[in-house]
């Protein structure tokens, strides 16, 4: 993308920061599956010419696709999904513990709490984490197969 430095403050830090902010905004829009035309309009509203905005969006999309198939990204996603599994286990165990403790404490006709929300949330996180971890681990193994 060609941004005329005369349109941006002379301080190079401001130029670099502006470019980082623009790139982050475009990546965020692409991640949300927004149409490229809409992203270009978004950039044009911020003073970037269409002739510069469209190639920038295209290039950013290509780089994002390339990054998402890189071993670094795949490892990051395996790690993220492993954390999701652990979080799910914690939720499920805490929900079960609250239910058991309050049930035991109410053995003489009192009331108790069934923490089904925490257990359900935990199980959903465990399943989502296992699916995600398997998916990204498989993609990582496939990407490291020598030709």
N, C-alpha and C positions, 0 to 999 in steps of 0.2 A: 504494500500500500504506500502510495506516495502522499505524504502529508507535507505541505509547504511549511517549513520551519518558521517562516515569517508570520504564520497564523497562530503559532504557539509561542508562549513566552520564551525569551532567549535562554533562560536557565535550562541546561540540558537535563537536569533532574526532573524538571516539570515536563519536558518532552517525553522522557522515558516513562514517567509515571502516567502521563496521558495515554501513551501507547499501551502500557500494561492494563490500564483501566478499560480501554476500548477492546483489547483482546479478551479480557476477562468477561466483558459484557457479551461479546459475540459468542464465546464458548458457552456461556450460560444459556443464551438463546438457542444455540444448536443443541445443547443437552436437553432442553425442553421441547425439542422437535419442532421449533418454529420454522416456518418457510423462509428460505433465503431471501426472497423478495421483501418479506416483512422486516427481516434483520437489516437489509440495505436501507429501507425507509427509516428505521430506527437510527441508523448511522447518519443518514442525510439530515435528519432533524437536529443532529448535533454538529452540523456544519461540514460534514465530509461529502465531497462530490460523489455522485453515483458512479462515475468512471473509476474512482478509486475504491469505493465501498464494496462493489460487487466482487472484484478480484480478491480483495482482502478477505471477504467472507468465504469465498471458494477455497483460498489457500488455507485459511484457518480450519475449515472443515476437513480438508485433506490431511493436515497435520494432526488433527484430533483423531481421525480414523487410524492414522499410522501409529499414534501414541497408544490407542486402545488395543492395538495388537502387539505392543511391545512387551517383552518379558517383565519390565519394571512395573507396568500397569497391572499385568496379570498377577504378579506376586503381591502387589498392593491389594488387589481385590480378594485374593485368597486370604490374606491377613485380616482384611475387613470382615469377611464372612466368618472367619474363625472367631473373631471377637463377638460377632452376632450370636453364634452358637453359645458361647460362654455367658453372654448376657441373658439369653433365653433360659439357660439352665438355672442361673441365679434367680430369675423371676419365678420359674416353675417351683424351685425348691422353697423359696420364701413364701409363695402362695400356699403351698402344701403345708409348710411349717405353721403358718398362721392358722390355717384350718384345723390342723391336728391339735395345736396348743389350746386354741379356744374351745374345741370340742371336749378335750380332756378336762379342761377347767370348768366345763358346764355339765359335768356328769350327773349332777343331782337336779336335773330339770331346768337348768339355766339356759341362756341363749349362747349361741356361738356364731362365728363368722365363717362362711364358706368363701374363701378368696379365689373364686373361680376365674375372675378377670386376670389376675396375676398369673395363674396357671395357664390359662388359654393364651395370653400374650406370650408367655415363655415358650410354650409349645410351638406357636406360630413362628417365633424368632428362631427356634432350633431348626425347624423344617426349612425355613427360608435360608438360613445360614448354611445348612447342609447342601441344599440345592445349588446355592451360589458358589460355595467352596468347590463342589464337584465340577461345576461348569468351568470355573476359571482354572482349576488345577488341570483339567483335561486340555483346555486351550493352551496352557503353559507347556504341558508335555508335548502337545502336537507342534508347538512353535519351536521346540528345541530338538526335533527329530532331524538328524543330519541327512542331507540330500545325497 
